[in-house]
């Protein structure tokens, strides 16, 4: 009988601690103050305005990037949404091992609504292929902040005639552009 009383007292104390702790946690995470707080979390808007979102077909050796695949897209966060970090990438669906080389190149440029260059990154497809399981090429890897100001991204993929050898002739590539955002709150430094 004495044990039951002790266990009951311990149980009631434990329950009281949980209630007090839960109430305190709710209080701490509640918004207080006289100013209204409005937040909207929405999706981003993306428009493929040149070339669509897919890459599919044979690759030709070219002298410059403008003669390869060129894709243009406009992207921004939806109106009344918080700013977000952008991840823009190529999802590889088919890439032979012979194309996982330095001569298969990519570049991405970002321009704001005033046509000022705000982003630039380049790389190659070395090490990427279906055989390796490494099939996502990060063009913009959460290092660009999207706002409601529209950003135009131009993506170039090309097989460089200067540095390629005959092993890449007759090869093809298949993939698509994909994007995702990670929203955050705070001050955006321009």
N, CA and C atoms as a LAMMPS dump frame, in Angstrom:
ITEM: TIMESTEP
0
ITEM: NUMBER OF ATOMS
570
ITEM: BOX BOUNDS ff ff ff
-5.0000000000000000e+02 5.0000000000000000e+02
-5.0000000000000000e+02 5.0000000000000000e+02
-5.0000000000000000e+02 5.0000000000000000e+02
ITEM: ATOMS id mol type element x y z
1 1 1 N 0.819 -1.185 0
2 1 2 C 0 0 0
3 1 3 C 0.868 1.256 0
4 2 1 N 1.947 1.207 0.815
5 2 2 C 2.83 2.348 0.886
6 2 3 C 3.484 2.631 -0.483
7 3 1 N 3.825 1.56 -1.219
8 3 2 C 4.448 1.709 -2.542
9 3 3 C 3.481 2.374 -3.524
10 4 1 N 2.213 2.007 -3.443
11 4 2 C 1.216 2.589 -4.344
12 4 3 C 1.085 4.083 -4.103
13 5 1 N 1.119 4.518 -2.883
14 5 2 C 1.019 5.941 -2.558
15 5 3 C 2.242 6.68 -3.096
16 6 1 N 3.409 6.098 -2.909
17 6 2 C 4.641 6.736 -3.401
18 6 3 C 4.604 6.829 -4.925
19 7 1 N 4.206 5.746 -5.612
20 7 2 C 4.119 5.77 -7.075
21 7 3 C 3.062 6.759 -7.553
22 8 1 N 1.987 6.88 -6.86
23 8 2 C 0.937 7.832 -7.221
24 8 3 C 1.458 9.261 -7.084
25 9 1 N 2.152 9.552 -5.995
26 9 2 C 2.711 10.892 -5.79
27 9 3 C 3.724 11.213 -6.891
28 10 1 N 4.599 10.256 -7.203
29 10 2 C 5.587 10.463 -8.27
30 10 3 C 4.879 10.68 -9.608
31 11 1 N 3.837 9.919 -9.884
32 11 2 C 3.081 10.066 -11.128
33 11 3 C 2.419 11.429 -11.235
34 12 1 N 1.813 11.894 -10.138
35 12 2 C 1.16 13.203 -10.134
36 12 3 C 2.194 14.309 -10.32
37 13 1 N 3.344 14.202 -9.667
38 13 2 C 4.408 15.197 -9.846
39 13 3 C 4.915 15.212 -11.288
40 14 1 N 5.103 14.043 -11.854
41 14 2 C 5.546 13.942 -13.245
42 14 3 C 4.53 14.583 -14.184
43 15 1 N 3.248 14.322 -13.967
44 15 2 C 2.182 14.91 -14.778
45 15 3 C 2.174 16.425 -14.631
46 16 1 N 2.353 16.933 -13.412
47 16 2 C 2.383 18.376 -13.177
48 16 3 C 3.562 19.021 -13.915
49 17 1 N 4.726 18.353 -13.886
50 17 2 C 5.901 18.872 -14.588
51 17 3 C 5.642 18.92 -16.094
52 18 1 N 5.016 17.892 -16.656
53 18 2 C 4.686 17.873 -18.088
54 18 3 C 3.728 19.011 -18.444
55 19 1 N 2.725 19.229 -17.621
56 19 2 C 1.751 20.291 -17.903
57 19 3 C 2.422 21.655 -17.845
58 20 1 N 3.204 21.896 -16.813
59 20 2 C 3.9 23.179 -16.688
60 20 3 C 4.882 23.358 -17.849
61 21 1 N 5.642 22.322 -18.182
62 21 2 C 6.596 22.411 -19.285
63 21 3 C 5.912 22.657 -20.616
64 22 1 N 4.806 21.965 -20.867
65 22 2 C 4.064 22.159 -22.115
66 22 3 C 3.487 23.558 -22.21
67 23 1 N 2.965 24.07 -21.121
68 23 2 C 2.418 25.427 -21.11
69 23 3 C 3.519 26.448 -21.355
70 24 1 N 4.674 26.251 -20.729
71 24 2 C 5.791 27.164 -20.923
72 24 3 C 6.282 27.132 -22.378
73 25 1 N 6.373 25.954 -22.956
74 25 2 C 6.816 25.832 -24.35
75 25 3 C 5.834 26.536 -25.284
76 26 1 N 4.558 26.366 -25.038
77 26 2 C 3.544 27.039 -25.858
78 26 3 C 3.688 28.547 -25.719
79 27 1 N 3.896 29.018 -24.511
80 27 2 C 4.045 30.442 -24.262
81 27 3 C 5.275 30.993 -24.973
82 28 1 N 6.381 30.297 -24.893
83 28 2 C 7.622 30.761 -25.51
84 28 3 C 7.485 30.845 -27.03
85 29 1 N 6.803 29.895 -27.651
86 29 2 C 6.694 29.875 -29.107
87 29 3 C 5.484 30.631 -29.626
88 30 1 N 4.702 31.238 -28.778
89 30 2 C 3.573 32.052 -29.208
90 30 3 C 4.059 33.425 -29.624
91 31 1 N 3.357 34.024 -30.584
92 31 2 C 3.683 35.374 -31.018
93 31 3 C 2.96 36.346 -30.112
94 32 1 N 3.706 37.283 -29.537
95 32 2 C 3.092 38.29 -28.682
96 32 3 C 3.502 39.659 -29.188
97 33 1 N 2.753 40.663 -28.859
98 33 2 C 3.065 42.027 -29.24
99 33 3 C 1.861 42.694 -29.839
100 34 1 N 2.005 43.989 -30.098
101 34 2 C 0.881 44.752 -30.605
102 34 3 C 0.852 44.823 -32.124
103 35 1 N 1.951 44.472 -32.802
104 35 2 C 1.995 44.533 -34.251
105 35 3 C 1.464 43.237 -34.845
106 36 1 N 0.69 43.341 -35.934
107 36 2 C 0.208 42.117 -36.576
108 36 3 C 1.36 41.391 -37.265
109 37 1 N 1.3 40.095 -37.258
110 37 2 C 2.316 39.275 -37.906
111 37 3 C 1.639 38.508 -39.026
112 38 1 N 2.054 38.767 -40.258
113 38 2 C 1.503 38.072 -41.412
114 38 3 C 2.615 37.301 -42.092
115 39 1 N 2.419 36.034 -42.303
116 39 2 C 3.374 35.241 -43.059
117 39 3 C 2.601 34.399 -44.057
118 40 1 N 3.17 34.283 -45.214
119 40 2 C 2.602 33.429 -46.241
120 40 3 C 3.735 32.56 -46.746
121 41 1 N 3.519 31.305 -46.782
122 41 2 C 4.511 30.397 -47.324
123 41 3 C 3.894 29.745 -48.539
124 42 1 N 4.439 30.031 -49.675
125 42 2 C 3.862 29.539 -50.912
126 42 3 C 4.963 28.93 -51.762
127 43 1 N 4.608 28.502 -52.927
128 43 2 C 5.568 27.902 -53.849
129 43 3 C 6.263 28.969 -54.669
130 44 1 N 7.269 28.554 -55.397
131 44 2 C 7.917 29.45 -56.326
132 44 3 C 7.269 29.303 -57.696
133 45 1 N 7.472 30.295 -58.528
134 45 2 C 6.929 30.279 -59.879
135 45 3 C 8.091 30.114 -60.85
136 46 1 N 7.919 29.209 -61.79
137 46 2 C 8.971 28.952 -62.767
138 46 3 C 8.347 28.874 -64.152
139 47 1 N 8.98 29.547 -65.109
140 47 2 C 8.513 29.536 -66.497
141 47 3 C 9.676 29.149 -67.392
142 48 1 N 9.478 28.12 -68.179
143 48 2 C 10.493 27.721 -69.154
144 48 3 C 10.188 28.491 -70.43
145 49 1 N 10.999 29.489 -70.721
146 49 2 C 10.711 30.38 -71.837
147 49 3 C 11.544 30.092 -73.077
148 50 1 N 12.507 29.232 -72.966
149 50 2 C 13.323 28.917 -74.129
150 50 3 C 13.876 27.517 -74.045
151 51 1 N 13.355 26.623 -74.863
152 51 2 C 13.904 25.281 -74.934
153 51 3 C 13.279 24.257 -74.021
154 52 1 N 12.303 24.622 -73.223
155 52 2 C 11.661 23.66 -72.341
156 52 3 C 12.56 23.217 -71.213
157 53 1 N 12.175 22.124 -70.541
158 53 2 C 12.929 21.673 -69.37
159 53 3 C 13.702 20.384 -69.608
160 54 1 N 13.563 19.776 -70.784
161 54 2 C 14.204 18.485 -71.012
162 54 3 C 15.374 18.587 -71.991
163 55 1 N 16.321 17.697 -71.792
164 55 2 C 17.443 17.492 -72.705
165 55 3 C 17.278 16.067 -73.224
166 56 1 N 17.252 15.898 -74.522
167 56 2 C 17.068 14.558 -75.058
168 56 3 C 17.583 14.507 -76.484
169 57 1 N 18.57 13.682 -76.722
170 57 2 C 19.034 13.505 -78.085
171 57 3 C 20.53 13.411 -78.206
172 58 1 N 20.976 13.31 -79.446
173 58 2 C 22.414 13.179 -79.688
174 58 3 C 23.14 14.496 -79.421
175 59 1 N 24.402 14.378 -79.071
176 59 2 C 25.24 15.55 -78.844
177 59 3 C 26.227 15.688 -79.981
178 60 1 N 26.318 16.888 -80.487
179 60 2 C 27.289 17.183 -81.531
180 60 3 C 28.451 17.953 -80.923
181 61 1 N 29.633 17.766 -81.497
182 61 2 C 30.78 18.565 -81.085
183 61 3 C 30.58 19.984 -81.594
184 62 1 N 30.756 20.973 -80.721
185 62 2 C 30.521 22.369 -81.115
186 62 3 C 31.683 23.244 -80.675
187 63 1 N 31.816 24.389 -81.368
188 63 2 C 32.882 25.351 -81.065
189 63 3 C 32.572 26.216 -79.846
190 64 1 N 31.29 26.508 -79.61
191 64 2 C 30.938 27.38 -78.494
192 64 3 C 29.632 26.918 -77.849
193 65 1 N 29.404 27.363 -76.647
194 65 2 C 28.264 26.899 -75.859
195 65 3 C 26.92 27.248 -76.484
196 66 1 N 26.845 28.329 -77.22
197 66 2 C 25.576 28.744 -77.832
198 66 3 C 25.08 27.752 -78.879
199 67 1 N 25.978 26.891 -79.396
200 67 2 C 25.587 25.907 -80.407
201 67 3 C 25.172 24.566 -79.798
202 68 1 N 25.282 24.428 -78.501
203 68 2 C 24.843 23.212 -77.817
204 68 3 C 23.407 23.373 -77.341
205 69 1 N 23.05 22.679 -76.258
206 69 2 C 21.737 22.86 -75.64
207 69 3 C 21.704 24.199 -74.914
208 70 1 N 20.639 24.962 -75.127
209 70 2 C 20.452 26.219 -74.407
210 70 3 C 19.029 26.219 -73.859
211 71 1 N 18.902 26.374 -72.559
212 71 2 C 17.595 26.414 -71.898
213 71 3 C 17.496 27.716 -71.11
214 72 1 N 16.347 28.365 -71.197
215 72 2 C 16.115 29.616 -70.474
216 72 3 C 14.884 29.456 -69.607
217 73 1 N 15.015 29.869 -68.352
218 73 2 C 13.864 29.828 -67.463
219 73 3 C 13.853 31.057 -66.58
220 74 1 N 12.646 31.456 -66.198
221 74 2 C 12.449 32.587 -65.29
222 74 3 C 11.854 32.028 -64.016
223 75 1 N 12.39 32.484 -62.892
224 75 2 C 11.968 31.911 -61.628
225 75 3 C 11.93 32.991 -60.546
226 76 1 N 10.947 32.892 -59.663
227 76 2 C 10.826 33.782 -58.504
228 76 3 C 9.937 33.103 -57.48
229 77 1 N 9.97 33.592 -56.251
230 77 2 C 9.03 33.066 -55.273
231 77 3 C 7.666 33.678 -55.561
232 78 1 N 6.627 32.988 -55.182
233 78 2 C 5.269 33.472 -55.42
234 78 3 C 5.042 34.767 -54.641
235 79 1 N 4.112 35.589 -55.127
236 79 2 C 3.782 36.836 -54.455
237 79 3 C 3.392 36.563 -53.006
238 80 1 N 3.745 37.471 -52.126
239 80 2 C 3.435 37.402 -50.692
240 80 3 C 4.09 36.215 -49.997
241 81 1 N 5.166 35.708 -50.555
242 81 2 C 5.876 34.598 -49.927
243 81 3 C 7.205 35.098 -49.384
244 82 1 N 7.774 34.347 -48.485
245 82 2 C 9.083 34.713 -47.94
246 82 3 C 10.173 34.348 -48.938
247 83 1 N 11.319 34.982 -48.782
248 83 2 C 12.445 34.685 -49.66
249 83 3 C 12.875 33.227 -49.46
250 84 1 N 13.561 32.696 -50.458
251 84 2 C 13.947 31.286 -50.391
252 84 3 C 15.292 31.076 -51.07
253 85 1 N 16.011 30.078 -50.6
254 85 2 C 17.25 29.653 -51.248
255 85 3 C 16.885 28.684 -52.368
256 86 1 N 17.522 28.85 -53.511
257 86 2 C 17.194 28.059 -54.701
258 86 3 C 18.169 26.916 -54.903
259 87 1 N 17.618 25.767 -55.253
260 87 2 C 18.403 24.633 -55.723
261 87 3 C 17.903 24.327 -57.129
262 88 1 N 18.735 24.555 -58.11
263 88 2 C 18.404 24.311 -59.511
264 88 3 C 19.379 23.247 -59.999
265 89 1 N 18.848 22.174 -60.561
266 89 2 C 19.729 21.067 -60.907
267 89 3 C 19.254 20.346 -62.16
268 90 1 N 20.153 19.523 -62.708
269 90 2 C 19.829 18.654 -63.834
270 90 3 C 19.714 17.239 -63.295
271 91 1 N 18.583 16.63 -63.517
272 91 2 C 18.37 15.222 -63.157
273 91 3 C 18.739 14.403 -64.396
274 92 1 N 19.803 13.629 -64.304
275 92 2 C 20.272 12.835 -65.436
276 92 3 C 19.45 11.557 -65.519
277 93 1 N 18.888 11.307 -66.692
278 93 2 C 18.14 10.076 -66.929
279 93 3 C 18.963 9.078 -67.73
280 94 1 N 19.77 9.597 -68.654
281 94 2 C 20.634 8.732 -69.459
282 94 3 C 21.912 9.484 -69.8
283 95 1 N 23.034 8.928 -69.382
284 95 2 C 24.325 9.516 -69.686
285 95 3 C 25.337 8.379 -69.724
286 96 1 N 25.877 8.134 -70.905
287 96 2 C 26.835 7.033 -71.026
288 96 3 C 28.151 7.405 -70.353
289 97 1 N 28.901 6.389 -70.009
290 97 2 C 30.195 6.586 -69.349
291 97 3 C 31.14 7.405 -70.217
292 98 1 N 31.011 7.286 -71.553
293 98 2 C 31.908 8.03 -72.446
294 98 3 C 31.634 9.532 -72.421
295 99 1 N 30.468 9.945 -71.889
296 99 2 C 30.168 11.38 -71.768
297 99 3 C 30.506 11.935 -70.39
298 100 1 N 30.895 11.105 -69.465
299 100 2 C 31.236 11.556 -68.111
300 100 3 C 32.66 12.077 -68.09
301 101 1 N 32.904 13.075 -68.951
302 101 2 C 34.252 13.585 -69.167
303 101 3 C 34.25 15.113 -69.138
304 102 1 N 35.444 15.679 -69.041
305 102 2 C 35.584 17.141 -68.995
306 102 3 C 35.06 17.87 -70.239
307 103 1 N 35.175 17.321 -71.456
308 103 2 C 34.675 18.063 -72.619
309 103 3 C 33.148 18.265 -72.641
310 104 1 N 32.394 17.496 -71.87
311 104 2 C 30.945 17.717 -71.763
312 104 3 C 30.749 18.722 -70.639
313 105 1 N 30.435 19.96 -71.02
314 105 2 C 30.446 21.089 -70.088
315 105 3 C 29.061 21.68 -69.878
316 106 1 N 28.928 22.419 -68.786
317 106 2 C 27.716 23.183 -68.512
318 106 3 C 28.087 24.521 -67.888
319 107 1 N 27.256 25.507 -68.143
320 107 2 C 27.363 26.817 -67.508
321 107 3 C 25.967 27.319 -67.234
322 108 1 N 25.817 28.072 -66.161
323 108 2 C 24.534 28.689 -65.847
324 108 3 C 24.792 30.152 -65.494
325 109 1 N 23.941 31.029 -66.031
326 109 2 C 24.009 32.458 -65.768
327 109 3 C 22.651 32.904 -65.249
328 110 1 N 22.661 33.785 -64.264
329 110 2 C 21.43 34.347 -63.736
330 110 3 C 21.426 35.85 -63.91
331 111 1 N 20.28 36.39 -64.344
332 111 2 C 20.123 37.83 -64.567
333 111 3 C 18.88 38.309 -63.833
334 112 1 N 18.998 39.449 -63.132
335 112 2 C 17.832 39.998 -62.446
336 112 3 C 16.935 40.738 -63.435
337 113 1 N 15.872 41.345 -62.937
338 113 2 C 14.903 42.017 -63.816
339 113 3 C 15.497 43.237 -64.507
340 114 1 N 16.632 43.75 -64.036
341 114 2 C 17.318 44.87 -64.681
342 114 3 C 18.401 44.376 -65.649
343 115 1 N 18.399 43.074 -65.922
344 115 2 C 19.336 42.417 -66.83
345 115 3 C 20.784 42.505 -66.357
346 116 1 N 20.988 42.567 -65.042
347 116 2 C 22.321 42.551 -64.47
348 116 3 C 22.664 41.112 -64.102
349 117 1 N 23.898 40.697 -64.395
350 117 2 C 24.309 39.342 -64.048
351 117 3 C 24.423 39.217 -62.535
352 118 1 N 23.68 38.285 -61.965
353 118 2 C 23.675 38.091 -60.515
354 118 3 C 24.164 36.702 -60.121
355 119 1 N 24.364 35.835 -61.093
356 119 2 C 24.813 34.479 -60.783
357 119 3 C 25.563 33.901 -61.969
358 120 1 N 26.638 33.16 -61.677
359 120 2 C 27.385 32.465 -62.73
360 120 3 C 28.074 31.267 -62.094
361 121 1 N 27.953 30.13 -62.757
362 121 2 C 28.623 28.923 -62.288
363 121 3 C 28.859 28.014 -63.49
364 122 1 N 29.938 27.248 -63.441
365 122 2 C 30.255 26.351 -64.547
366 122 3 C 30.821 25.047 -64.02
367 123 1 N 30.793 24.03 -64.871
368 123 2 C 31.33 22.742 -64.481
369 123 3 C 31.33 21.781 -65.649
370 124 1 N 31.675 20.536 -65.364
371 124 2 C 31.679 19.493 -66.381
372 124 3 C 30.892 18.296 -65.864
373 125 1 N 30.703 17.327 -66.734
374 125 2 C 29.99 16.108 -66.37
375 125 3 C 30.941 14.98 -65.962
376 126 1 N 32.193 15.309 -65.698
377 126 2 C 33.161 14.295 -65.264
378 126 3 C 32.644 13.621 -63.989
379 127 1 N 32.61 12.296 -64.03
380 127 2 C 32.176 11.536 -62.86
381 127 3 C 30.677 11.286 -62.769
382 128 1 N 29.902 11.903 -63.625
383 128 2 C 28.454 11.69 -63.613
384 128 3 C 28.089 10.647 -64.659
385 129 1 N 27.253 9.702 -64.306
386 129 2 C 26.716 8.752 -65.28
387 129 3 C 25.72 7.851 -64.586
388 130 1 N 24.959 7.127 -65.395
389 130 2 C 24.022 6.155 -64.832
390 130 3 C 24.766 5.029 -64.131
391 131 1 N 25.944 4.697 -64.64
392 131 2 C 26.712 3.596 -64.063
393 131 3 C 27.206 3.928 -62.656
394 132 1 N 27.535 5.2 -62.394
395 132 2 C 28.069 5.573 -61.087
396 132 3 C 26.97 5.874 -60.074
397 133 1 N 25.748 6.072 -60.537
398 133 2 C 24.665 6.441 -59.63
399 133 3 C 24.725 7.905 -59.232
400 134 1 N 25.701 8.616 -59.725
401 134 2 C 25.85 10.053 -59.467
402 134 3 C 25.11 10.779 -60.586
403 135 1 N 23.82 11.048 -60.38
404 135 2 C 23.008 11.509 -61.499
405 135 3 C 22.279 12.834 -61.262
406 136 1 N 22.772 13.646 -60.344
407 136 2 C 22.215 14.99 -60.169
408 136 3 C 23.361 15.988 -60.255
409 137 1 N 23.225 16.929 -61.186
410 137 2 C 24.222 17.973 -61.358
411 137 3 C 23.637 19.256 -60.77
412 138 1 N 24.201 19.737 -59.677
413 138 2 C 23.705 20.957 -59.035
414 138 3 C 24.227 22.186 -59.754
415 139 1 N 23.314 22.895 -60.409
416 139 2 C 23.68 24.123 -61.092
417 139 3 C 23.695 25.29 -60.114
418 140 1 N 22.661 25.38 -59.3
419 140 2 C 22.546 26.386 -58.246
420 140 3 C 22.245 25.592 -56.984
421 141 1 N 23.192 25.504 -56.076
422 141 2 C 23.073 24.613 -54.93
423 141 3 C 22.792 25.399 -53.65
424 142 1 N 21.604 25.955 -53.556
425 142 2 C 21.161 26.74 -52.397
426 142 3 C 22.08 27.923 -52.1
427 143 1 N 22.819 28.404 -53.106
428 143 2 C 23.684 29.553 -52.867
429 143 3 C 23.175 30.818 -53.561
430 144 1 N 21.897 30.825 -53.932
431 144 2 C 21.278 32.013 -54.513
432 144 3 C 19.931 32.231 -53.829
433 145 1 N 19.67 33.46 -53.399
434 145 2 C 18.422 33.779 -52.72
435 145 3 C 17.397 34.284 -53.725
436 146 1 N 16.279 33.586 -53.789
437 146 2 C 15.17 34.003 -54.639
438 146 3 C 14.283 34.961 -53.871
439 147 1 N 13.812 35.983 -54.548
440 147 2 C 12.829 36.894 -53.978
441 147 3 C 11.689 37.02 -54.981
442 148 1 N 10.807 37.983 -54.773
443 148 2 C 9.718 38.181 -55.727
444 148 3 C 10.209 38.851 -57.001
445 149 1 N 11.462 39.319 -57.01
446 149 2 C 12.077 39.849 -58.221
447 149 3 C 12.461 38.667 -59.11
448 150 1 N 11.952 38.655 -60.315
449 150 2 C 12.173 37.526 -61.22
450 150 3 C 13.641 37.439 -61.653
451 151 1 N 14.184 36.236 -61.63
452 151 2 C 15.548 35.976 -62.098
453 151 3 C 15.464 35.072 -63.324
454 152 1 N 16.174 35.461 -64.364
455 152 2 C 16.249 34.652 -65.58
456 152 3 C 17.542 33.852 -65.543
457 153 1 N 17.418 32.538 -65.663
458 153 2 C 18.584 31.663 -65.706
459 153 3 C 18.722 31.105 -67.118
460 154 1 N 19.927 31.167 -67.64
461 154 2 C 20.234 30.57 -68.942
462 154 3 C 21.231 29.445 -68.686
463 155 1 N 20.872 28.247 -69.142
464 155 2 C 21.688 27.059 -68.908
465 155 3 C 22.226 26.572 -70.253
466 156 1 N 23.527 26.365 -70.3
467 156 2 C 24.2 25.868 -71.496
468 156 3 C 24.793 24.496 -71.209
469 157 1 N 24.578 23.553 -72.126
470 157 2 C 25.237 22.25 -72.103
471 157 3 C 25.841 22.048 -73.488
472 158 1 N 27.109 21.69 -73.55
473 158 2 C 27.722 21.478 -74.848
474 158 3 C 28.893 20.526 -74.756
475 159 1 N 29.203 19.94 -75.879
476 159 2 C 30.317 19.018 -76.013
477 159 3 C 31.412 19.766 -76.775
478 160 1 N 32.462 20.122 -76.081
479 160 2 C 33.516 20.994 -76.594
480 160 3 C 34.384 20.277 -77.63
481 161 1 N 34.373 20.781 -78.85
482 161 2 C 35.12 20.167 -79.948
483 161 3 C 36.632 20.256 -79.732
484 162 1 N 37.081 21.26 -79.008
485 162 2 C 38.515 21.472 -78.813
486 162 3 C 39.128 20.377 -77.927
487 163 1 N 38.413 19.958 -76.893
488 163 2 C 39.012 19.016 -75.948
489 163 3 C 38.435 17.602 -76.001
490 164 1 N 37.45 17.347 -76.872
491 164 2 C 36.844 16.009 -76.952
492 164 3 C 37.618 15.119 -77.91
493 165 1 N 37.498 13.805 -77.692
494 165 2 C 38.097 12.861 -78.63
495 165 3 C 36.984 12.061 -79.317
496 166 1 N 37.35 11.108 -80.142
497 166 2 C 36.363 10.357 -80.927
498 166 3 C 35.459 9.462 -80.094
499 167 1 N 35.792 9.192 -78.848
500 167 2 C 34.968 8.298 -78.029
501 167 3 C 33.588 8.883 -77.718
502 168 1 N 33.412 10.176 -77.892
503 168 2 C 32.123 10.804 -77.574
504 168 3 C 31.209 10.927 -78.797
505 169 1 N 31.715 10.584 -79.969
506 169 2 C 30.906 10.704 -81.185
507 169 3 C 29.721 9.742 -81.149
508 170 1 N 28.564 10.224 -81.545
509 170 2 C 27.362 9.397 -81.613
510 170 3 C 26.708 9.143 -80.268
511 171 1 N 27.142 9.827 -79.22
512 171 2 C 26.552 9.625 -77.89
513 171 3 C 25.355 10.548 -77.705
514 172 1 N 24.508 10.193 -76.76
515 172 2 C 23.348 11.045 -76.491
516 172 3 C 23.197 11.251 -74.988
517 173 1 N 22.403 12.22 -74.675
518 173 2 C 22.172 12.608 -73.287
519 173 3 C 20.682 12.818 -73.084
520 174 1 N 20.186 12.387 -71.937
521 174 2 C 18.785 12.608 -71.611
522 174 3 C 18.685 13.033 -70.152
523 175 1 N 17.962 14.111 -69.901
524 175 2 C 17.776 14.607 -68.547
525 175 3 C 16.787 15.752 -68.543
526 176 1 N 16.543 16.296 -67.376
527 176 2 C 15.632 17.44 -67.283
528 176 3 C 16.067 18.378 -66.162
529 177 1 N 15.626 19.613 -66.282
530 177 2 C 15.905 20.624 -65.27
531 177 3 C 14.848 20.513 -64.186
532 178 1 N 15.274 20.575 -62.952
533 178 2 C 14.348 20.558 -61.826
534 178 3 C 14.78 21.631 -60.838
535 179 1 N 13.847 22.048 -59.993
536 179 2 C 14.152 23.091 -59.015
537 179 3 C 13.412 22.817 -57.724
538 180 1 N 13.997 23.295 -56.655
539 180 2 C 13.326 23.269 -55.363
540 180 3 C 13.855 24.439 -54.554
541 181 1 N 13.104 24.841 -53.544
542 181 2 C 13.522 25.955 -52.708
543 181 3 C 13.467 25.558 -51.246
544 182 1 N 14.221 26.266 -50.47
545 182 2 C 14.188 26.12 -49.018
546 182 3 C 13.917 27.504 -48.467
547 183 1 N 12.717 27.694 -47.931
548 183 2 C 12.337 29.016 -47.455
549 183 3 C 12.955 29.286 -46.093
550 184 1 N 13.217 30.554 -45.851
551 184 2 C 13.794 30.967 -44.58
552 184 3 C 13.24 32.341 -44.236
553 185 1 N 13.397 32.716 -43.012
554 185 2 C 13.007 34.057 -42.597
555 185 3 C 14.238 34.774 -42.096
556 186 1 N 14.2 36.065 -42.159
557 186 2 C 15.34 36.865 -41.724
558 186 3 C 15.559 38.014 -42.662
559 187 1 N 16.659 38.667 -42.497
560 187 2 C 16.976 39.839 -43.305
561 187 3 C 17.76 39.397 -44.526
562 188 1 N 17.371 39.924 -45.682
563 188 2 C 18.083 39.625 -46.921
564 188 3 C 19.054 40.756 -47.168
565 189 1 N 20.327 40.448 -47.267
566 189 2 C 21.338 41.451 -47.549
567 189 3 C 21.517 41.547 -49.045
568 190 1 N 21.419 42.73 -49.566
569 190 2 C 21.56 42.929 -51.006
570 190 3 C 22.963 43.326 -51.358
